[in-house]
Amino acid sequence: MNSAIIQSPRNFSNRISPIKNIDELVDKNNIAAIEFNNHIHKVCHLLDCHNHDNNFSTVQAYIDLDYLFKLYNSKESMIEELEETWCGYYDDDKNLCEDWFILVLHRMMKEKKTIFVFLDLHNYFISKKENPKYWERGDHESVNHSVCMLFYPKGNDQYNLYYFNSHGSIQLMEMSYSLYVTKKRTKEINLPVHMDGFIIQMFAEMFNSKIADYLEADSHPVHINYDLSKRHNYYGINLQCIDDWGICYIFPFILCYELKINFTNSNYFTEENVLNLRSKEAGKRRFTSYKSYMRNDEIEQIIMISVSKYIPEIKEMFLKYKRNPYANPLGSKRLVSRKHIHKYSEVFEYENIFYENVENLLKYKGSQIIHNIYSQVVHYVTQPELLEYCDKF
């Protein structure tokens, strides 16, 4: 396949199709499916194959939170449930392989791969049905959610784990899990930390405590570094605050695409209404490579640069914020710079106000923003050259 003729997602920014047409493309091409052989997974394997220098691998896994939290009263049982997490990945011959997630991770870590994991959280939350049918019993249902984990080698058999949930800072408010009991009844399980952090922290603990059991006595296990701070988690803008269609999987894909295509490249943005005094042209702002940010545990910076390329409204506010992070363009009060708003996330007050300002702008602009990015990504993954390649799997 000639990768040079593959267009980037941003080349489809002017080709915005009606939602009905996009949904039909998604259903026809198995894009939003949770099975390991879905179209998004195949496209990401293609990106791996054509970016050898970056040494990336893609894995898809799932955790059923209903099963997990039914075991909440026994930490040992929860650890065992996570230990049995199953995953899928494509090998060099385009064959879909499945295995225990813990074993696949360790094998790839020993190969010093940078590992991108699409993680489906089954039964993530309970949602009230908007218009339940008269013959249906109950008025609520379980909803799945797509997030991702990124494992980056730090040397000496150490890996850093970074977690991305497009809900951003709002996840810090979710301090419980609603366990589905019946169609009319749920059970609330209160947690010591926010739900996503609880799950990922326990997964890292499981890996570090159990991986040695699968190795030879003289083998040295890899250790995963993870904590609940913003160095390892995205606590920024709620990117789905205006999502009316539930396209959570789009944002992990954008991050995956950006990392695999532009990992070692600098990033440039044109700043509107900012003049370069030397050239008398519009000013350009340079950001260093994703690889450099990764080395410094700046996961939020990577995500903000990535989504700024696809959402102009975020780009404009992000560039203003980088010029003066302590200014509040939507209020008269100057921001407090060094006040943490949360006990373990280490998010500062000025950062959180920036996130809120962007979310307010997105809500003011409306769901057309999500419509646009949805259309771009779907048209990218369904361009004829990619469909032809993926048909060979």
GIDAHU-V374479 format. One record per residue. N is the residue number from 1. PHI is phi in whole degrees, 0 to 359 (none if undefined). OMEGA is omega in whole degrees, -180 to 180 (* if undefined). D_FIRST is the distance of its C-alpha to the first C-alpha in Angstrom with 1 decimal. Layout:
n->N phi->PHI omega->OMEGA d_first->D_FIRST
n->N phi->PHI omega->OMEGA d_first->D_FIRST
//
This chain:
n->1 phi->none omega->179 d_first->0.0
n->2 phi->272 omega->-176 d_first->3.8
n->3 phi->291 omega->-178 d_first->6.0
n->4 phi->293 omega->-178 d_first->8.9
n->5 phi->267 omega->177 d_first->9.1
n->6 phi->284 omega->179 d_first->9.4
n->7 phi->278 omega->178 d_first->13.2
n->8 phi->281 omega->179 d_first->15.5
n->9 phi->303 omega->-177 d_first->18.1
n->10 phi->291 omega->176 d_first->20.8
n->11 phi->290 omega->180 d_first->19.4
n->12 phi->257 omega->-176 d_first->20.6
n->13 phi->294 omega->179 d_first->24.1
n->14 phi->262 omega->-180 d_first->25.7
n->15 phi->248 omega->-177 d_first->24.2
n->16 phi->261 omega->-178 d_first->26.6
n->17 phi->263 omega->174 d_first->27.0
n->18 phi->300 omega->-178 d_first->30.1
n->19 phi->304 omega->-179 d_first->30.1
n->20 phi->302 omega->-180 d_first->30.5
n->21 phi->292 omega->179 d_first->27.3
n->22 phi->294 omega->179 d_first->25.4
n->23 phi->302 omega->179 d_first->27.1
n->24 phi->295 omega->177 d_first->26.1
n->25 phi->296 omega->180 d_first->22.4
n->26 phi->297 omega->-179 d_first->22.9
n->27 phi->293 omega->-177 d_first->24.8
n->28 phi->296 omega->-173 d_first->22.6
n->29 phi->253 omega->173 d_first->19.4
n->30 phi->59 omega->-174 d_first->21.3
n->31 phi->276 omega->-175 d_first->20.8
n->32 phi->265 omega->-176 d_first->24.3
n->33 phi->290 omega->179 d_first->25.0
n->34 phi->268 omega->176 d_first->26.5
n->35 phi->294 omega->-175 d_first->25.1
n->36 phi->294 omega->-178 d_first->22.8
n->37 phi->266 omega->-180 d_first->19.9
n->38 phi->291 omega->-172 d_first->19.8
n->39 phi->294 omega->179 d_first->16.8
n->40 phi->301 omega->180 d_first->17.5
n->41 phi->299 omega->179 d_first->17.4
n->42 phi->295 omega->179 d_first->14.0
n->43 phi->298 omega->180 d_first->12.6
n->44 phi->293 omega->175 d_first->14.7
n->45 phi->295 omega->175 d_first->13.3
n->46 phi->301 omega->179 d_first->9.8
n->47 phi->298 omega->177 d_first->11.8
n->48 phi->298 omega->-176 d_first->13.7
n->49 phi->294 omega->-176 d_first->10.9
n->50 phi->255 omega->176 d_first->9.9
n->51 phi->223 omega->-174 d_first->13.6
n->52 phi->298 omega->-176 d_first->15.3
n->53 phi->296 omega->-176 d_first->18.3
n->54 phi->275 omega->174 d_first->19.4
n->55 phi->57 omega->179 d_first->19.7
n->56 phi->266 omega->168 d_first->19.3
n->57 phi->225 omega->-179 d_first->19.3
n->58 phi->244 omega->179 d_first->19.6
n->59 phi->227 omega->172 d_first->22.3
n->60 phi->238 omega->-179 d_first->23.9
n->61 phi->221 omega->177 d_first->27.7
n->62 phi->215 omega->173 d_first->30.7
n->63 phi->229 omega->177 d_first->34.4
n->64 phi->270 omega->-176 d_first->36.9
n->65 phi->290 omega->177 d_first->39.5
n->66 phi->296 omega->177 d_first->42.0
n->67 phi->297 omega->-175 d_first->42.2
n->68 phi->297 omega->-174 d_first->42.2
n->69 phi->279 omega->170 d_first->45.1
n->70 phi->293 omega->-180 d_first->47.2
n->71 phi->258 omega->-170 d_first->47.6
n->72 phi->302 omega->-177 d_first->48.6
n->73 phi->285 omega->179 d_first->52.1
n->74 phi->228 omega->180 d_first->50.8
n->75 phi->299 omega->180 d_first->48.5
n->76 phi->300 omega->179 d_first->48.1
n->77 phi->292 omega->177 d_first->46.8
n->78 phi->295 omega->177 d_first->44.3
n->79 phi->300 omega->180 d_first->43.0
n->80 phi->295 omega->178 d_first->42.7
n->81 phi->297 omega->179 d_first->40.8
n->82 phi->292 omega->178 d_first->38.3
n->83 phi->297 omega->-179 d_first->38.0
n->84 phi->267 omega->177 d_first->36.8
n->85 phi->302 omega->-176 d_first->33.9
n->86 phi->255 omega->-178 d_first->30.9
n->87 phi->211 omega->176 d_first->27.2
n->88 phi->224 omega->177 d_first->23.7
n->89 phi->204 omega->179 d_first->20.6
n->90 phi->258 omega->177 d_first->17.3
n->91 phi->272 omega->-176 d_first->17.3
n->92 phi->294 omega->179 d_first->14.7
n->93 phi->263 omega->178 d_first->14.3
n->94 phi->68 omega->176 d_first->13.7
n->95 phi->269 omega->176 d_first->17.3
n->96 phi->283 omega->179 d_first->19.5
n->97 phi->247 omega->178 d_first->22.5
n->98 phi->232 omega->-178 d_first->25.8
n->99 phi->193 omega->174 d_first->28.7
n->100 phi->295 omega->-177 d_first->31.5
n->101 phi->301 omega->-177 d_first->30.3
n->102 phi->299 omega->-179 d_first->32.8
n->103 phi->286 omega->179 d_first->31.4
n->104 phi->297 omega->178 d_first->27.7
n->105 phi->302 omega->-176 d_first->28.7
n->106 phi->295 omega->178 d_first->30.9
n->107 phi->300 omega->-179 d_first->28.4
n->108 phi->291 omega->177 d_first->25.8
n->109 phi->296 omega->178 d_first->28.6
n->110 phi->293 omega->175 d_first->29.7
n->111 phi->271 omega->179 d_first->26.3
n->112 phi->59 omega->177 d_first->26.9
n->113 phi->284 omega->163 d_first->23.9
n->114 phi->271 omega->-167 d_first->24.0
n->115 phi->248 omega->177 d_first->23.9
n->116 phi->256 omega->-176 d_first->23.1
n->117 phi->243 omega->168 d_first->24.9
n->118 phi->281 omega->-176 d_first->24.8
n->119 phi->246 omega->176 d_first->28.3
n->120 phi->265 omega->177 d_first->29.8
n->121 phi->262 omega->-180 d_first->33.6
n->122 phi->286 omega->-180 d_first->35.0
n->123 phi->57 omega->-176 d_first->38.4
n->124 phi->293 omega->177 d_first->38.1
n->125 phi->207 omega->178 d_first->41.0
n->126 phi->263 omega->-179 d_first->43.4
n->127 phi->243 omega->177 d_first->43.0
n->128 phi->281 omega->179 d_first->45.8
n->129 phi->294 omega->-179 d_first->44.8
n->130 phi->289 omega->-178 d_first->45.2
n->131 phi->225 omega->-180 d_first->46.4
n->132 phi->297 omega->179 d_first->47.1
n->133 phi->289 omega->-175 d_first->47.9
n->134 phi->295 omega->-178 d_first->51.6
n->135 phi->271 omega->-179 d_first->50.8
n->136 phi->278 omega->177 d_first->48.8
n->137 phi->266 omega->-179 d_first->50.8
n->138 phi->95 omega->-176 d_first->50.4
n->139 phi->235 omega->177 d_first->48.9
n->140 phi->220 omega->-176 d_first->46.2
n->141 phi->209 omega->178 d_first->43.0
n->142 phi->276 omega->-178 d_first->40.6
n->143 phi->236 omega->176 d_first->37.5
n->144 phi->272 omega->-179 d_first->34.3
n->145 phi->214 omega->180 d_first->32.7
n->146 phi->256 omega->177 d_first->29.4
n->147 phi->228 omega->175 d_first->29.6
n->148 phi->210 omega->174 d_first->27.8
n->149 phi->238 omega->179 d_first->28.9
n->150 phi->235 omega->-179 d_first->27.5
n->151 phi->248 omega->-174 d_first->28.6
n->152 phi->238 omega->-177 d_first->28.7
n->153 phi->289 omega->178 d_first->30.2
n->154 phi->246 omega->180 d_first->33.5
n->155 phi->93 omega->178 d_first->34.4
n->156 phi->56 omega->179 d_first->37.1
n->157 phi->57 omega->176 d_first->35.5
n->158 phi->241 omega->176 d_first->35.8
n->159 phi->234 omega->172 d_first->33.2
n->160 phi->266 omega->177 d_first->33.7
n->161 phi->253 omega->176 d_first->32.9
n->162 phi->242 omega->-175 d_first->32.1
n->163 phi->241 omega->-179 d_first->32.5
n->164 phi->234 omega->170 d_first->31.2
n->165 phi->242 omega->-175 d_first->32.8
n->166 phi->297 omega->176 d_first->32.3
n->167 phi->290 omega->175 d_first->36.0
n->168 phi->63 omega->-172 d_first->36.9
n->169 phi->293 omega->-178 d_first->40.6
n->170 phi->295 omega->180 d_first->41.8
n->171 phi->295 omega->180 d_first->40.9
n->172 phi->293 omega->180 d_first->43.8
n->173 phi->272 omega->-176 d_first->46.1
n->174 phi->272 omega->-175 d_first->45.0
n->175 phi->260 omega->180 d_first->47.6
n->176 phi->206 omega->175 d_first->47.7
n->177 phi->235 omega->178 d_first->45.8
n->178 phi->268 omega->-179 d_first->46.9
n->179 phi->279 omega->-179 d_first->46.9
n->180 phi->289 omega->179 d_first->46.5
n->181 phi->255 omega->174 d_first->49.7
n->182 phi->221 omega->179 d_first->50.2
n->183 phi->292 omega->179 d_first->49.0
n->184 phi->241 omega->-174 d_first->52.1
n->185 phi->220 omega->175 d_first->52.4
n->186 phi->232 omega->177 d_first->50.5
n->187 phi->237 omega->-177 d_first->51.6
n->188 phi->272 omega->178 d_first->51.1
n->189 phi->250 omega->180 d_first->50.4
n->190 phi->282 omega->-174 d_first->51.2
n->191 phi->242 omega->-180 d_first->49.2
n->192 phi->286 omega->176 d_first->50.2
n->193 phi->224 omega->-179 d_first->47.1
n->194 phi->297 omega->-168 d_first->44.6
n->195 phi->300 omega->-180 d_first->42.6
n->196 phi->300 omega->179 d_first->39.1
n->197 phi->298 omega->179 d_first->40.6
n->198 phi->299 omega->-177 d_first->42.7
n->199 phi->293 omega->-176 d_first->39.7
n->200 phi->290 omega->177 d_first->37.5
n->201 phi->298 omega->179 d_first->40.5
n->202 phi->291 omega->178 d_first->41.4
n->203 phi->297 omega->179 d_first->37.9
n->204 phi->298 omega->178 d_first->38.0
n->205 phi->297 omega->178 d_first->41.5
n->206 phi->300 omega->-178 d_first->40.5
n->207 phi->301 omega->-176 d_first->37.7
n->208 phi->294 omega->-177 d_first->40.1
n->209 phi->271 omega->-172 d_first->42.9
n->210 phi->250 omega->-171 d_first->41.2
n->211 phi->297 omega->-180 d_first->38.4
n->212 phi->298 omega->-179 d_first->40.9
n->213 phi->295 omega->-177 d_first->42.0
n->214 phi->262 omega->-173 d_first->38.7
n->215 phi->252 omega->173 d_first->38.8
n->216 phi->294 omega->-174 d_first->40.8
n->217 phi->300 omega->-177 d_first->44.0
n->218 phi->267 omega->179 d_first->43.0
n->219 phi->276 omega->180 d_first->39.6
n->220 phi->257 omega->-178 d_first->39.4
n->221 phi->285 omega->173 d_first->37.9
n->222 phi->280 omega->179 d_first->35.8
n->223 phi->247 omega->178 d_first->37.7
n->224 phi->263 omega->176 d_first->36.3
n->225 phi->262 omega->179 d_first->38.0
n->226 phi->203 omega->168 d_first->38.4
n->227 phi->217 omega->-173 d_first->41.2
n->228 phi->270 omega->-178 d_first->41.8
n->229 phi->280 omega->179 d_first->41.8
n->230 phi->292 omega->176 d_first->39.5
n->231 phi->291 omega->-178 d_first->38.1
n->232 phi->238 omega->-176 d_first->36.2
n->233 phi->219 omega->175 d_first->36.1
n->234 phi->271 omega->178 d_first->35.1
n->235 phi->243 omega->-175 d_first->38.4
n->236 phi->268 omega->-177 d_first->37.6
n->237 phi->299 omega->171 d_first->37.2
n->238 phi->284 omega->-174 d_first->37.0
n->239 phi->291 omega->179 d_first->33.7
n->240 phi->253 omega->-177 d_first->34.5
n->241 phi->295 omega->177 d_first->38.0
n->242 phi->235 omega->-179 d_first->37.2
n->243 phi->273 omega->179 d_first->34.6
n->244 phi->267 omega->-172 d_first->36.0
n->245 phi->241 omega->178 d_first->33.1
n->246 phi->70 omega->-177 d_first->32.5
n->247 phi->257 omega->-177 d_first->28.9
n->248 phi->302 omega->-177 d_first->29.4
n->249 phi->290 omega->-179 d_first->25.9
n->250 phi->295 omega->-174 d_first->24.5
n->251 phi->288 omega->172 d_first->26.1
n->252 phi->300 omega->179 d_first->24.8
n->253 phi->294 omega->179 d_first->21.2
n->254 phi->300 omega->178 d_first->22.0
n->255 phi->298 omega->179 d_first->23.4
n->256 phi->300 omega->-180 d_first->20.5
n->257 phi->300 omega->-177 d_first->18.0
n->258 phi->298 omega->-180 d_first->20.4
n->259 phi->296 omega->-174 d_first->21.1
n->260 phi->283 omega->-179 d_first->17.7
n->261 phi->269 omega->-171 d_first->16.6
n->262 phi->237 omega->-171 d_first->20.1
n->263 phi->302 omega->-176 d_first->21.9
n->264 phi->256 omega->-177 d_first->23.4
n->265 phi->266 omega->170 d_first->23.6
n->266 phi->289 omega->-179 d_first->26.9
n->267 phi->244 omega->-177 d_first->27.1
n->268 phi->236 omega->176 d_first->29.0
n->269 phi->231 omega->173 d_first->30.8
n->270 phi->274 omega->-179 d_first->33.0
n->271 phi->264 omega->178 d_first->36.4
n->272 phi->293 omega->177 d_first->38.2
n->273 phi->64 omega->174 d_first->41.8
n->274 phi->238 omega->-173 d_first->41.6
n->275 phi->258 omega->172 d_first->42.2
n->276 phi->281 omega->-173 d_first->41.3
n->277 phi->293 omega->179 d_first->44.8
n->278 phi->280 omega->-176 d_first->43.5
n->279 phi->269 omega->-176 d_first->40.9
n->280 phi->61 omega->178 d_first->42.6
n->281 phi->250 omega->179 d_first->39.1
n->282 phi->301 omega->-177 d_first->37.9
n->283 phi->291 omega->177 d_first->37.8
n->284 phi->241 omega->179 d_first->34.6
n->285 phi->249 omega->-180 d_first->34.6
n->286 phi->257 omega->171 d_first->32.6
n->287 phi->242 omega->-177 d_first->31.7
n->288 phi->290 omega->-174 d_first->30.7
n->289 phi->286 omega->174 d_first->27.4
n->290 phi->301 omega->-180 d_first->26.8
n->291 phi->300 omega->179 d_first->27.1
n->292 phi->295 omega->178 d_first->30.6
n->293 phi->296 omega->179 d_first->31.6
n->294 phi->297 omega->180 d_first->30.5
n->295 phi->299 omega->-178 d_first->32.7
n->296 phi->261 omega->178 d_first->35.6
n->297 phi->59 omega->180 d_first->35.1
n->298 phi->255 omega->-176 d_first->34.6
n->299 phi->294 omega->-180 d_first->32.4
n->300 phi->296 omega->180 d_first->33.9
n->301 phi->299 omega->179 d_first->33.0
n->302 phi->299 omega->-177 d_first->29.3
n->303 phi->291 omega->180 d_first->29.4
n->304 phi->296 omega->178 d_first->31.5
n->305 phi->295 omega->-178 d_first->29.2
n->306 phi->299 omega->-176 d_first->26.2
n->307 phi->287 omega->178 d_first->27.9
n->308 phi->296 omega->179 d_first->29.6
n->309 phi->287 omega->-175 d_first->26.4
n->310 phi->245 omega->-179 d_first->26.2
n->311 phi->235 omega->-175 d_first->29.9
n->312 phi->303 omega->-179 d_first->32.0
n->313 phi->297 omega->177 d_first->35.2
n->314 phi->290 omega->180 d_first->34.4
n->315 phi->302 omega->-178 d_first->33.3
n->316 phi->299 omega->-179 d_first->36.6
n->317 phi->288 omega->179 d_first->38.8
n->318 phi->296 omega->180 d_first->36.8
n->319 phi->293 omega->176 d_first->37.3
n->320 phi->295 omega->179 d_first->41.0
n->321 phi->297 omega->-179 d_first->41.4
n->322 phi->291 omega->177 d_first->40.0
n->323 phi->288 omega->179 d_first->42.6
n->324 phi->208 omega->-177 d_first->45.4
n->325 phi->293 omega->-177 d_first->44.7
n->326 phi->264 omega->177 d_first->48.4
n->327 phi->269 omega->178 d_first->48.9
n->328 phi->244 omega->-175 d_first->48.8
n->329 phi->293 omega->-179 d_first->47.9
n->330 phi->254 omega->179 d_first->48.9
n->331 phi->203 omega->-177 d_first->52.3
n->332 phi->272 omega->-175 d_first->55.2
n->333 phi->279 omega->175 d_first->55.5
n->334 phi->289 omega->-173 d_first->54.0
n->335 phi->282 omega->172 d_first->51.9
n->336 phi->282 omega->-169 d_first->53.1
n->337 phi->274 omega->-171 d_first->50.8
n->338 phi->236 omega->177 d_first->51.4
n->339 phi->242 omega->178 d_first->52.3
n->340 phi->286 omega->179 d_first->50.2
n->341 phi->261 omega->-176 d_first->49.9
n->342 phi->212 omega->-168 d_first->48.9
n->343 phi->290 omega->-178 d_first->50.3
n->344 phi->236 omega->-180 d_first->47.2
n->345 phi->287 omega->-178 d_first->44.2
n->346 phi->64 omega->175 d_first->45.6
n->347 phi->279 omega->180 d_first->44.6
n->348 phi->276 omega->-180 d_first->47.0
n->349 phi->300 omega->-177 d_first->48.8
n->350 phi->294 omega->177 d_first->47.3
n->351 phi->292 omega->-177 d_first->43.8
n->352 phi->294 omega->178 d_first->44.7
n->353 phi->294 omega->175 d_first->46.3
n->354 phi->299 omega->179 d_first->43.2
n->355 phi->300 omega->-180 d_first->41.2
n->356 phi->296 omega->179 d_first->43.8
n->357 phi->299 omega->180 d_first->43.9
n->358 phi->295 omega->179 d_first->40.1
n->359 phi->298 omega->177 d_first->40.4
n->360 phi->297 omega->178 d_first->43.4
n->361 phi->295 omega->179 d_first->41.5
n->362 phi->299 omega->179 d_first->38.6
n->363 phi->294 omega->178 d_first->41.2
n->364 phi->293 omega->-179 d_first->42.9
n->365 phi->287 omega->176 d_first->39.7
n->366 phi->96 omega->-172 d_first->38.8
n->367 phi->288 omega->178 d_first->36.0
n->368 phi->300 omega->179 d_first->34.1
n->369 phi->298 omega->178 d_first->32.5
n->370 phi->292 omega->176 d_first->31.0
n->371 phi->306 omega->-178 d_first->30.1
n->372 phi->297 omega->-177 d_first->28.1
n->373 phi->289 omega->175 d_first->26.1
n->374 phi->300 omega->-179 d_first->25.5
n->375 phi->295 omega->-180 d_first->24.2
n->376 phi->302 omega->-175 d_first->21.8
n->377 phi->293 omega->-178 d_first->20.2
n->378 phi->294 omega->178 d_first->20.0
n->379 phi->293 omega->177 d_first->18.5
n->380 phi->296 omega->-174 d_first->15.8
n->381 phi->285 omega->179 d_first->14.8
n->382 phi->250 omega->174 d_first->15.1
n->383 phi->294 omega->-170 d_first->13.2
n->384 phi->307 omega->-177 d_first->11.5
n->385 phi->295 omega->179 d_first->7.8
n->386 phi->288 omega->178 d_first->8.9
n->387 phi->297 omega->179 d_first->11.2
n->388 phi->297 omega->180 d_first->8.9
n->389 phi->295 omega->-176 d_first->7.0
n->390 phi->289 omega->176 d_first->10.6
n->391 phi->294 omega->-178 d_first->12.2
n->392 phi->276 omega->-179 d_first->11.0
n->393 phi->287 omega->* d_first->13.3
//
